[in-house]
Amino acid sequence: MKVLIVDDNSSTREVLNVILKNLGHEVVGEAEDGKSALTAFVELRPEAVLLDIIMPGISGIVVLEEMRRIAPAAKIIMLTAVDQDDVTSEINSKGASGIVFKPFSRDDLKRAFDKLNK
């Protein structure tokens, strides 16, 4: 699956890149903020997006909404260190395809991507 990684932390993007490639996915792009994420989403048309919630500038939740407007069927997995029911509920109501909590493992990402294909 062609994946766009969006996270403001370069180390996190690097780890995600390695894990996703190990799982057989192709990372087609990376973005460090909401604005560049939207640009990359339109230009690269990834099959899936890993999208951090808390980023400088535009939040991941706003980016999720905009990506859904651009491509309603987009597969978007949210990344967050915030494990609260209200955040999870909001993400689900905005159309996220899944959620992965930080710190994450290879297995967490595998499960999230396996669910996309069901």
N, CA, C and O atoms as a Tinker XYZ file with bonds, in Angstrom:
   472  protein
     1  N      0.847000   -1.169000    0.000000    73     2
     2  CA     0.000000    0.000000    0.000000    64     1     3
     3  C      0.900000    1.243000    0.000000    63     2     4     5
     4  O      1.907000    1.282000    0.707000    81     3
     5  N      0.538000    2.249000   -0.788000    73     3     6
     6  CA     1.292000    3.504000   -0.854000    64     5     7
     7  C      0.836000    4.417000    0.285000    63     6     8     9
     8  O     -0.344000    4.749000    0.394000    81     7
     9  N      1.798000    4.821000    1.141000    73     7    10
    10  CA     1.462000    5.512000    2.380000    64     9    11
    11  C      2.146000    6.878000    2.467000    63    10    12    13
    12  O      3.309000    7.035000    2.094000    81    11
    13  N      1.399000    7.851000    2.964000    73    11    14
    14  CA     1.915000    9.174000    3.321000    64    13    15
    15  C      2.012000    9.220000    4.840000    63    14    16    17
    16  O      1.037000    8.937000    5.537000    81    15
    17  N      3.193000    9.577000    5.356000    73    15    18
    18  CA     3.407000    9.699000    6.801000    64    17    19
    19  C      3.391000   11.173000    7.168000    63    18    20    21
    20  O      4.098000   11.980000    6.565000    81    19
    21  N      2.573000   11.524000    8.169000    73    19    22
    22  CA     2.474000   12.912000    8.624000    64    21    23
    23  C      2.704000   12.957000   10.131000    63    22    24    25
    24  O      1.876000   12.483000   10.909000    81    23
    25  N      3.833000   13.530000   10.533000    73    23    26
    26  CA     4.149000   13.686000   11.953000    64    25    27
    27  C      5.190000   14.790000   12.063000    63    26    28    29
    28  O      6.099000   14.870000   11.238000    81    27
    29  N      5.064000   15.641000   13.075000    73    27    30
    30  CA     5.998000   16.751000   13.215000    64    29    31
    31  C      7.352000   16.318000   13.768000    63    30    32    33
    32  O      8.296000   17.109000   13.757000    81    31
    33  N      7.470000   15.087000   14.250000    73    31    34
    34  CA     8.721000   14.592000   14.800000    64    33    35
    35  C      9.457000   13.753000   13.757000    63    34    36    37
    36  O      8.955000   12.718000   13.317000    81    35
    37  N     10.643000   14.202000   13.366000    73    35    38
    38  CA    11.391000   13.509000   12.307000    64    37    39
    39  C     11.797000   12.093000   12.727000    63    38    40    41
    40  O     11.836000   11.195000   11.886000    81    39
    41  N     12.096000   11.879000   14.003000    73    39    42
    42  CA    12.455000   10.534000   14.474000    64    41    43
    43  C     11.269000    9.585000   14.357000    63    42    44    45
    44  O     11.431000    8.423000   13.981000    81    43
    45  N     10.091000   10.076000   14.677000    73    43    46
    46  CA     8.882000    9.251000   14.551000    64    45    47
    47  C      8.645000    8.898000   13.090000    63    46    48    49
    48  O      8.333000    7.751000   12.770000    81    47
    49  N      8.791000    9.882000   12.196000    73    47    50
    50  CA     8.615000    9.605000   10.763000    64    49    51
    51  C      9.616000    8.550000   10.291000    63    50    52    53
    52  O      9.272000    7.667000    9.505000    81    51
    53  N     10.838000    8.648000   10.769000    73    51    54
    54  CA    11.873000    7.687000   10.370000    64    53    55
    55  C     11.522000    6.271000   10.833000    63    54    56    57
    56  O     11.644000    5.318000   10.064000    81    55
    57  N     11.090000    6.136000   12.080000    73    55    58
    58  CA    10.703000    4.821000   12.611000    64    57    59
    59  C      9.505000    4.272000   11.845000    63    58    60    61
    60  O      9.491000    3.098000   11.477000    81    59
    61  N      8.509000    5.104000   11.605000    73    59    62
    62  CA     7.332000    4.676000   10.835000    64    61    63
    63  C      7.735000    4.211000    9.441000    63    62    64    65
    64  O      7.241000    3.197000    8.949000    81    63
    65  N      8.624000    4.952000    8.817000    73    63    66
    66  CA     9.103000    4.615000    7.475000    64    65    67
    67  C      9.719000    3.216000    7.464000    63    66    68    69
    68  O      9.399000    2.405000    6.595000    81    67
    69  N     10.591000    2.934000    8.415000    73    67    70
    70  CA    11.255000    1.631000    8.486000    64    69    71
    71  C     10.240000    0.513000    8.729000    63    70    72    73
    72  O     10.273000   -0.518000    8.057000    81    71
    73  N      9.344000    0.720000    9.687000    73    71    74
    74  CA     8.349000   -0.311000   10.010000    64    73    75
    75  C      7.430000   -0.573000    8.821000    63    74    76    77
    76  O      7.173000   -1.727000    8.476000    81    75
    77  N      6.938000    0.489000    8.195000    73    75    78
    78  CA     6.013000    0.303000    7.073000    64    77    79
    79  C      6.681000   -0.421000    5.907000    63    78    80    81
    80  O      6.070000   -1.293000    5.288000    81    79
    81  N      7.919000   -0.070000    5.605000    73    79    82
    82  CA     8.635000   -0.771000    4.538000    64    81    83
    83  C      8.827000   -2.235000    4.902000    63    82    84    85
    84  O      8.704000   -3.113000    4.049000    81    83
    85  N      9.130000   -2.498000    6.176000    73    83    86
    86  CA     9.289000   -3.863000    6.659000    64    85    87
    87  C      7.989000   -4.654000    6.517000    63    86    88    89
    88  O      8.015000   -5.865000    6.296000    81    87
    89  N      6.864000   -3.974000    6.643000    73    87    90
    90  CA     5.558000   -4.625000    6.503000    64    89    91
    91  C      5.126000   -4.758000    5.036000    63    90    92    93
    92  O      4.059000   -5.300000    4.747000    81    91
    93  N      5.954000   -4.266000    4.119000    73    91    94
    94  CA     5.661000   -4.413000    2.698000    64    93    95
    95  C      4.970000   -3.225000    2.057000    63    94    96    97
    96  O      4.505000   -3.323000    0.922000    81    95
    97  N      4.892000   -2.105000    2.761000    73    95    98
    98  CA     4.253000   -0.910000    2.218000    64    97    99
    99  C      5.297000   -0.004000    1.562000    63    98   100   101
   100  O      6.494000   -0.121000    1.827000    81    99
   101  N      4.834000    0.880000    0.719000    73    99   102
   102  CA     5.704000    1.849000    0.053000    64   101   103
   103  C      5.377000    3.235000    0.606000    63   102   104   105
   104  O      4.250000    3.715000    0.481000    81   103
   105  N      6.370000    3.867000    1.217000    73   103   106
   106  CA     6.179000    5.223000    1.726000    64   105   107
   107  C      6.421000    6.178000    0.561000    63   106   108   109
   108  O      7.544000    6.311000    0.074000    81   107
   109  N      5.355000    6.836000    0.126000    73   107   110
   110  CA     5.449000    7.715000   -1.050000    64   109   111
   111  C      5.758000    9.155000   -0.678000    63   110   112   113
   112  O      6.089000    9.967000   -1.543000    81   111
   113  N      5.651000    9.477000    0.615000    73   111   114
   114  CA     5.948000   10.834000    1.034000    64   113   115
   115  C      5.840000   11.003000    2.530000    63   114   116   117
   116  O      5.270000   10.171000    3.237000    81   115
   117  N      6.410000   12.116000    2.998000    73   115   118
   118  CA     6.347000   12.479000    4.409000    64   117   119
   119  C      6.010000   13.952000    4.507000    63   118   120   121
   120  O      6.328000   14.734000    3.611000    81   119
   121  N      5.363000   14.325000    5.605000    73   119   122
   122  CA     5.054000   15.724000    5.860000    64   121   123
   123  C      5.207000   15.972000    7.355000    63   122   124   125
   124  O      4.965000   15.084000    8.173000    81   123
   125  N      5.617000   17.206000    7.702000    73   123   126
   126  CA     5.852000   17.520000    9.107000    64   125   127
   127  C      4.802000   18.446000    9.717000    63   126   128   129
   128  O      4.856000   18.761000   10.906000    81   127
   129  N      3.844000   18.881000    8.889000    73   127   130
   130  CA     2.777000   19.737000    9.408000    64   129   131
   131  C      1.537000   19.580000    8.542000    63   130   132   133
   132  O      1.576000   18.951000    7.485000    81   131
   133  N      0.440000   20.160000    9.007000    73   131   134
   134  CA    -0.834000   19.998000    8.319000    64   133   135
   135  C     -0.859000   20.557000    6.916000    63   134   136   137
   136  O     -1.404000   19.933000    6.006000    81   135
   137  N     -0.275000   21.724000    6.732000    73   135   138
   138  CA    -0.286000   22.358000    5.408000    64   137   139
   139  C      0.462000   21.507000    4.380000    63   138   140   141
   140  O     -0.044000   21.254000    3.287000    81   139
   141  N      1.670000   21.068000    4.740000    73   139   142
   142  CA     2.428000   20.240000    3.792000    64   141   143
   143  C      1.778000   18.868000    3.615000    63   142   144   145
   144  O      1.926000   18.242000    2.566000    81   143
   145  N      1.061000   18.403000    4.635000    73   143   146
   146  CA     0.345000   17.132000    4.520000    64   145   147
   147  C     -0.742000   17.212000    3.458000    63   146   148   149
   148  O     -0.892000   16.299000    2.645000    81   147
   149  N     -1.491000   18.295000    3.465000    73   147   150
   150  CA    -2.567000   18.455000    2.481000    64   149   151
   151  C     -2.004000   18.580000    1.070000    63   150   152   153
   152  O     -2.557000   18.022000    0.122000    81   151
   153  N     -0.911000   19.309000    0.937000    73   151   154
   154  CA    -0.267000   19.439000   -0.378000    64   153   155
   155  C      0.196000   18.075000   -0.876000    63   154   156   157
   156  O     -0.052000   17.710000   -2.026000    81   155
   157  N      0.868000   17.323000   -0.007000    73   155   158
   158  CA     1.365000   15.992000   -0.393000    64   157   159
   159  C      0.205000   15.044000   -0.695000    63   158   160   161
   160  O      0.301000   14.225000   -1.610000    81   159
   161  N     -0.873000   15.143000    0.052000    73   159   162
   162  CA    -2.039000   14.281000   -0.155000    64   161   163
   163  C     -2.626000   14.491000   -1.555000    63   162   164   165
   164  O     -2.957000   13.531000   -2.250000    81   163
   165  N     -2.748000   15.747000   -1.954000    73   163   166
   166  CA    -3.298000   16.062000   -3.274000    64   165   167
   167  C     -2.332000   15.645000   -4.378000    63   166   168   169
   168  O     -2.750000   15.080000   -5.389000    81   167
   169  N     -1.056000   15.919000   -4.190000    73   167   170
   170  CA    -0.065000   15.622000   -5.235000    64   169   171
   171  C      0.242000   14.134000   -5.365000    63   170   172   173
   172  O      0.379000   13.630000   -6.479000    81   171
   173  N      0.350000   13.424000   -4.245000    73   171   174
   174  CA     0.804000   12.035000   -4.256000    64   173   175
   175  C     -0.320000   11.007000   -4.331000    63   174   176   177
   176  O     -0.100000    9.873000   -4.757000    81   175
   177  N     -1.529000   11.403000   -3.917000    73   175   178
   178  CA    -2.686000   10.501000   -3.901000    64   177   179
   179  C     -2.339000    9.138000   -3.277000    63   178   180   181
   180  O     -2.472000    8.104000   -3.932000    81   179
   181  N     -1.895000    9.139000   -2.009000    73   179   182
   182  CA    -1.543000    7.869000   -1.357000    64   181   183
   183  C     -2.783000    7.004000   -1.136000    63   182   184   185
   184  O     -3.910000    7.498000   -1.106000    81   183
   185  N     -2.548000    5.716000   -0.984000    73   183   186
   186  CA    -3.643000    4.794000   -0.687000    64   185   187
   187  C     -4.024000    4.854000    0.792000    63   186   188   189
   188  O     -5.150000    4.525000    1.164000    81   187
   189  N     -3.073000    5.279000    1.633000    73   187   190
   190  CA    -3.327000    5.403000    3.072000    64   189   191
   191  C     -2.470000    6.534000    3.634000    63   190   192   193
   192  O     -1.426000    6.881000    3.083000    81   191
   193  N     -2.944000    7.098000    4.748000    73   191   194
   194  CA    -2.232000    8.175000    5.425000    64   193   195
   195  C     -2.119000    7.825000    6.899000    63   194   196   197
   196  O     -3.098000    7.424000    7.527000    81   195
   197  N     -0.910000    7.980000    7.453000    73   195   198
   198  CA    -0.706000    7.928000    8.894000    64   197   199
   199  C     -0.588000    9.371000    9.329000    63   198   200   201
   200  O      0.347000   10.062000    8.924000    81   199
   201  N     -1.518000    9.843000   10.148000    73   199   202
   202  CA    -1.653000   11.266000   10.442000    64   201   203
   203  C     -1.632000   11.544000   11.939000    63   202   204   205
   204  O     -2.512000   11.103000   12.677000    81   203
   205  N     -0.615000   12.282000   12.377000    73   203   206
   206  CA    -0.505000   12.679000   13.782000    64   205   207
   207  C     -1.593000   13.706000   14.090000    63   206   208   209
   208  O     -1.978000   14.487000   13.219000    81   207
   209  N     -2.081000   13.705000   15.310000    73   207   210
   210  CA    -3.128000   14.656000   15.689000    64   209   211
   211  C     -2.537000   15.999000   16.111000    63   210   212   213
   212  O     -2.971000   17.052000   15.641000    81   211
   213  N     -1.545000   15.956000   16.999000    73   211   214
   214  CA    -1.008000   17.196000   17.556000    64   213   215
   215  C      0.223000   17.618000   16.763000    63   214   216   217
   216  O      1.286000   17.003000   16.854000    81   215
   217  N      0.051000   18.686000   15.980000    73   215   218
   218  CA     1.125000   19.234000   15.147000    64   217   219
   219  C      1.038000   20.753000   15.186000    63   218   220   221
   220  O     -0.014000   21.315000   15.491000    81   219
   221  N      2.148000   21.412000   14.875000    73   219   222
   222  CA     2.087000   22.877000   14.812000    64   221   223
   223  C      1.216000   23.334000   13.639000    63   222   224   225
   224  O      1.122000   22.650000   12.620000    81   223
   225  N      0.591000   24.484000   13.795000    73   223   226
   226  CA    -0.260000   25.003000   12.718000    64   225   227
   227  C     -1.604000   24.304000   12.730000    63   226   228   229
   228  O     -2.343000   24.374000   13.712000    81   227
   229  N     -1.912000   23.640000   11.649000    73   227   230
   230  CA    -3.200000   22.957000   11.496000    64   229   231
   231  C     -3.158000   21.612000   12.229000    63   230   232   233
   232  O     -2.239000   20.820000   12.020000    81   231
   233  N     -4.140000   21.357000   13.076000    73   231   234
   234  CA    -4.166000   20.085000   13.806000    64   233   235
   235  C     -4.503000   18.929000   12.866000    63   234   236   237
   236  O     -5.081000   19.115000   11.795000    81   235
   237  N     -4.121000   17.736000   13.303000    73   235   238
   238  CA    -4.420000   16.545000   12.520000    64   237   239
   239  C     -5.903000   16.312000   12.325000    63   238   240   241
   240  O     -6.312000   15.746000   11.311000    81   239
   241  N     -6.719000   16.741000   13.283000    73   239   242
   242  CA    -8.167000   16.556000   13.153000    64   241   243
   243  C     -8.716000   17.430000   12.026000    63   242   244   245
   244  O     -9.578000   16.993000   11.265000    81   243
   245  N     -8.222000   18.654000   11.919000    73   243   246
   246  CA    -8.638000   19.539000   10.820000    64   245   247
   247  C     -8.137000   18.977000    9.492000    63   246   248   249
   248  O     -8.852000   19.016000    8.490000    81   247
   249  N     -6.916000   18.456000    9.481000    73   247   250
   250  CA    -6.362000   17.852000    8.260000    64   249   251
   251  C     -7.197000   16.642000    7.857000    63   250   252   253
   252  O     -7.488000   16.451000    6.676000    81   251
   253  N     -7.583000   15.826000    8.834000    73   251   254
   254  CA    -8.450000   14.671000    8.565000    64   253   255
   255  C     -9.739000   15.107000    7.873000    63   254   256   257
   256  O    -10.147000   14.518000    6.873000    81   255
   257  N    -10.367000   16.134000    8.411000    73   255   258
   258  CA   -11.615000   16.636000    7.822000    64   257   259
   259  C    -11.395000   17.098000    6.381000    63   258   260   261
   260  O    -12.210000   16.811000    5.505000    81   259
   261  N    -10.306000   17.805000    6.137000    73   259   262
   262  CA   -10.028000   18.309000    4.792000    64   261   263
   263  C     -9.710000   17.163000    3.829000    63   262   264   265
   264  O    -10.157000   17.172000    2.682000    81   263
   265  N     -8.941000   16.179000    4.294000    73   263   266
   266  CA    -8.637000   15.023000    3.446000    64   265   267
   267  C     -9.920000   14.268000    3.100000    63   266   268   269
   268  O    -10.082000   13.803000    1.972000    81   267
   269  N    -10.819000   14.149000    4.055000    73   267   270
   270  CA   -12.101000   13.487000    3.813000    64   269   271
   271  C    -12.922000   14.267000    2.777000    63   270   272   273
   272  O    -13.608000   13.672000    1.947000    81   271
   273  N    -12.845000   15.596000    2.833000    73   271   274
   274  CA   -13.556000   16.426000    1.858000    64   273   275
   275  C    -12.973000   16.211000    0.459000    63   274   276   277
   276  O    -13.715000   16.118000   -0.518000    81   275
   277  N    -11.660000   16.136000    0.369000    73   275   278
   278  CA   -10.978000   15.958000   -0.911000    64   277   279
   279  C    -11.225000   14.559000   -1.472000    63   278   280   281
   280  O    -11.511000   14.395000   -2.658000    81   279
   281  N    -11.110000   13.557000   -0.603000    73   279   282
   282  CA   -11.251000   12.156000   -1.028000    64   281   283
   283  C    -12.018000   11.387000    0.049000    63   282   284   285
   284  O    -11.414000   10.828000    0.964000    81   283
   285  N    -13.342000   11.359000   -0.060000    73   283   286
   286  CA   -14.170000   10.746000    0.984000    64   285   287
   287  C    -13.813000    9.295000    1.331000    63   286   288   289
   288  O    -14.053000    8.857000    2.456000    81   287
   289  N    -13.256000    8.563000    0.400000    73   287   290
   290  CA   -12.929000    7.154000    0.662000    64   289   291
   291  C    -11.492000    6.953000    1.152000    63   290   292   293
   292  O    -11.043000    5.815000    1.290000    81   291
   293  N    -10.774000    8.034000    1.413000    73   291   294
   294  CA    -9.376000    7.930000    1.837000    64   293   295
   295  C     -9.255000    7.094000    3.114000    63   294   296   297
   296  O    -10.112000    7.150000    3.996000    81   295
   297  N     -8.176000    6.321000    3.189000    73   295   298
   298  CA    -7.895000    5.494000    4.358000    64   297   299
   299  C     -6.901000    6.272000    5.228000    63   298   300   301
   300  O     -5.734000    6.426000    4.867000    81   299
   301  N     -7.377000    6.755000    6.371000    73   299   302
   302  CA    -6.570000    7.619000    7.223000    64   301   303
   303  C     -6.519000    7.050000    8.632000    63   302   304   305
   304  O     -7.537000    6.933000    9.313000    81   303
   305  N     -5.312000    6.700000    9.050000    73   303   306
   306  CA    -5.082000    6.184000   10.398000    64   305   307
   307  C     -4.470000    7.308000   11.217000    63   306   308   309
   308  O     -3.444000    7.874000   10.840000    81   307
   309  N     -5.095000    7.624000   12.322000    73   307   310
   310  CA    -4.615000    8.696000   13.182000    64   309   311
   311  C     -3.582000    8.170000   14.174000    63   310   312   313
   312  O     -3.693000    7.055000   14.683000    81   311
   313  N     -2.572000    9.002000   14.436000    73   311   314
   314  CA    -1.537000    8.709000   15.432000    64   313   315
   315  C     -1.701000    9.689000   16.581000    63   314   316   317
   316  O     -1.871000   10.887000   16.357000    81   315
   317  N     -1.652000    9.190000   17.808000    73   315   318
   318  CA    -1.792000   10.101000   18.940000    64   317   319
   319  C     -1.172000    9.526000   20.201000    63   318   320   321
   320  O     -1.126000    8.312000   20.396000    81   319
   321  N     -0.700000   10.415000   21.044000    73   319   322
   322  CA    -0.223000   10.035000   22.367000    64   321   323
   323  C     -1.330000   10.246000   23.397000    63   322   324   325
   324  O     -1.160000    9.925000   24.574000    81   323
   325  N     -2.455000   10.784000   22.952000    73   323   326
   326  CA    -3.568000   11.087000   23.837000    64   325   327
   327  C     -4.583000    9.944000   23.781000    63   326   328   329
   328  O     -5.264000    9.753000   22.774000    81   327
   329  N     -4.673000    9.194000   24.872000    73   327   330
   330  CA    -5.605000    8.065000   24.929000    64   329   331
   331  C     -6.791000    8.456000   25.807000    63   330   332   333
   332  O     -6.865000    8.082000   26.978000    81   331
   333  N     -7.709000    9.208000   25.224000    73   331   334
   334  CA    -8.903000    9.639000   25.944000    64   333   335
   335  C    -10.124000    9.324000   25.092000    63   334   336   337
   336  O    -10.093000    9.449000   23.868000    81   335
   337  N    -11.178000    8.920000   25.744000    73   335   338
   338  CA   -12.391000    8.528000   25.031000    64   337   339
   339  C    -12.943000    9.640000   24.151000    63   338   340   341
   340  O    -13.411000    9.376000   23.043000    81   339
   341  N    -12.894000   10.900000   24.636000    73   339   342
   342  CA   -13.466000   11.986000   23.843000    64   341   343
   343  C    -12.657000   12.242000   22.572000    63   342   344   345
   344  O    -13.225000   12.589000   21.536000    81   343
   345  N    -11.337000   12.074000   22.644000    73   343   346
   346  CA   -10.489000   12.240000   21.453000    64   345   347
   347  C    -10.783000   11.119000   20.464000    63   346   348   349
   348  O    -10.970000   11.365000   19.273000    81   347
   349  N    -10.823000    9.890000   20.965000    73   347   350
   350  CA   -11.120000    8.738000   20.113000    64   349   351
   351  C    -12.493000    8.887000   19.467000    63   350   352   353
   352  O    -12.665000    8.602000   18.282000    81   351
   353  N    -13.450000    9.327000   20.238000    73   351   354
   354  CA   -14.804000    9.524000   19.722000    64   353   355
   355  C    -14.831000   10.593000   18.627000    63   354   356   357
   356  O    -15.481000   10.413000   17.597000    81   355
   357  N    -14.127000   11.699000   18.851000    73   355   358
   358  CA   -14.089000   12.768000   17.845000    64   357   359
   359  C    -13.427000   12.287000   16.562000    63   358   360   361
   360  O    -13.914000   12.562000   15.465000    81   359
   361  N    -12.317000   11.569000   16.702000    73   359   362
   362  CA   -11.607000   11.046000   15.527000    64   361   363
   363  C    -12.520000   10.122000   14.723000    63   362   364   365
   364  O    -12.591000   10.217000   13.497000    81   363
   365  N    -13.208000    9.236000   15.419000    73   363   366
   366  CA   -14.119000    8.307000   14.730000    64   365   367
   367  C    -15.264000    9.054000   14.050000    63   366   368   369
   368  O    -15.658000    8.701000   12.938000    81   367
   369  N    -15.800000   10.081000   14.709000    73   367   370
   370  CA   -16.915000   10.829000   14.120000    64   369   371
   371  C    -16.486000   11.623000   12.890000    63   370   372   373
   372  O    -17.312000   11.932000   12.032000    81   371
   373  N    -15.201000   11.952000   12.801000    73   371   374
   374  CA   -14.680000   12.706000   11.654000    64   373   375
   375  C    -14.273000   11.784000   10.502000    63   374   376   377
   376  O    -13.856000   12.254000    9.444000    81   375
   377  N    -14.396000   10.470000   10.711000    73   375   378
   378  CA   -14.164000    9.532000    9.619000    64   377   379
   379  C    -12.804000    8.873000    9.562000    63   378   380   381
   380  O    -12.402000    8.392000    8.502000    81   379
   381  N    -12.082000    8.836000   10.674000    73   379   382
   382  CA   -10.793000    8.139000   10.676000    64   381   383
   383  C    -11.011000    6.654000   10.421000    63   382   384   385
   384  O    -12.001000    6.071000   10.863000    81   383
   385  N    -10.073000    6.056000    9.702000    73   383   386
   386  CA   -10.151000    4.623000    9.403000    64   385   387
   387  C     -9.601000    3.783000   10.543000    63   386   388   389
   388  O     -9.850000    2.580000   10.612000    81   387
   389  N     -8.856000    4.415000   11.432000    73   387   390
   390  CA    -8.258000    3.707000   12.554000    64   389   391
   391  C     -7.473000    4.667000   13.419000    63   390   392   393
   392  O     -7.333000    5.848000   13.099000    81   391
   393  N     -6.959000    4.139000   14.525000    73   391   394
   394  CA    -6.162000    4.945000   15.435000    64   393   395
   395  C     -5.039000    4.082000   16.000000    63   394   396   397
   396  O     -5.250000    2.920000   16.349000    81   395
   397  N     -3.847000    4.663000   16.085000    73   395   398
   398  CA    -2.699000    4.001000   16.680000    64   397   399
   399  C     -2.173000    4.931000   17.765000    63   398   400   401
   400  O     -1.923000    6.112000   17.524000    81   399
   401  N     -2.008000    4.376000   18.965000    73   399   402
   402  CA    -1.546000    5.176000   20.086000    64   401   403
   403  C     -0.032000    5.094000   20.228000    63   402   404   405
   404  O      0.570000    4.030000   20.080000    81   403
   405  N      0.569000    6.250000   20.518000    73   403   406
   406  CA     1.999000    6.315000   20.788000    64   405   407
   407  C      2.217000    6.032000   22.272000    63   406   408   409
   408  O      1.403000    6.463000   23.088000    81   407
   409  N      3.261000    5.340000   22.649000    73   407   410
   410  CA     4.244000    4.713000   21.771000    64   409   411
   411  C      3.624000    3.487000   21.088000    63   410   412   413
   412  O      2.864000    2.738000   21.701000    81   411
   413  N      3.956000    3.303000   19.839000    73   411   414
   414  CA     3.386000    2.220000   19.043000    64   413   415
   415  C      4.440000    1.149000   18.793000    63   414   416   417
   416  O      5.639000    1.371000   18.960000    81   415
   417  N      3.958000   -0.002000   18.392000    73   415   418
   418  CA     4.851000   -1.104000   18.028000    64   417   419
   419  C      4.593000   -1.490000   16.570000    63   418   420   421
   420  O      3.637000   -1.028000   15.947000    81   419
   421  N      5.442000   -2.319000   16.061000    73   419   422
   422  CA     5.265000   -2.857000   14.710000    64   421   423
   423  C      3.913000   -3.560000   14.615000    63   422   424   425
   424  O      3.193000   -3.411000   13.628000    81   423
   425  N      3.579000   -4.328000   15.652000    73   423   426
   426  CA     2.310000   -5.070000   15.652000    64   425   427
   427  C      1.103000   -4.134000   15.651000    63   426   428   429
   428  O      0.088000   -4.431000   15.021000    81   427
   429  N      1.209000   -2.993000   16.361000    73   427   430
   430  CA     0.111000   -2.014000   16.362000    64   429   431
   431  C     -0.148000   -1.524000   14.939000    63   430   432   433
   432  O     -1.297000   -1.436000   14.504000    81   431
   433  N      0.925000   -1.206000   14.222000    73   431   434
   434  CA     0.787000   -0.719000   12.842000    64   433   435
   435  C      0.276000   -1.822000   11.920000    63   434   436   437
   436  O     -0.557000   -1.570000   11.049000    81   435
   437  N      0.769000   -3.032000   12.111000    73   435   438
   438  CA     0.308000   -4.152000   11.282000    64   437   439
   439  C     -1.198000   -4.349000   11.450000    63   438   440   441
   440  O     -1.923000   -4.494000   10.466000    81   439
   441  N     -1.666000   -4.354000   12.705000    73   439   442
   442  CA    -3.103000   -4.517000   12.959000    64   441   443
   443  C     -3.913000   -3.412000   12.304000    63   442   444   445
   444  O     -4.951000   -3.679000   11.698000    81   443
   445  N     -3.448000   -2.168000   12.421000    73   443   446
   446  CA    -4.179000   -1.027000   11.840000    64   445   447
   447  C     -4.267000   -1.156000   10.323000    63   446   448   449
   448  O     -5.321000   -0.902000    9.740000    81   447
   449  N     -3.169000   -1.548000    9.681000    73   447   450
   450  CA    -3.182000   -1.674000    8.217000    64   449   451
   451  C     -3.956000   -2.905000    7.772000    63   450   452   453
   452  O     -4.596000   -2.883000    6.721000    81   451
   453  N     -3.908000   -3.977000    8.555000    73   451   454
   454  CA    -4.699000   -5.163000    8.226000    64   453   455
   455  C     -6.192000   -4.823000    8.221000    63   454   456   457
   456  O     -6.937000   -5.323000    7.379000    81   455
   457  N     -6.630000   -3.979000    9.153000    73   455   458
   458  CA    -8.040000   -3.576000    9.220000    64   457   459
   459  C     -8.463000   -2.758000    8.000000    63   458   460   461
   460  O     -9.630000   -2.788000    7.609000    81   459
   461  N     -7.531000   -2.036000    7.404000    73   459   462
   462  CA    -7.863000   -1.241000    6.212000    64   461   463
   463  C     -8.277000   -2.111000    5.037000    63   462   464   465
   464  O     -9.060000   -1.695000    4.183000    81   463
   465  N     -7.748000   -3.311000    5.008000    73   463   466
   466  CA    -7.998000   -4.196000    3.868000    64   465   467
   467  C     -9.218000   -5.086000    4.066000    63   466   468   469
   468  O     -9.490000   -5.955000    3.237000    81   467
   469  N     -9.951000   -4.881000    5.147000    73   467   470
   470  CA   -11.135000   -5.711000    5.390000    64   469   471
   471  C    -12.390000   -4.998000    4.950000    63   470   472
   472  O    -13.487000   -5.543000    5.077000    81   471
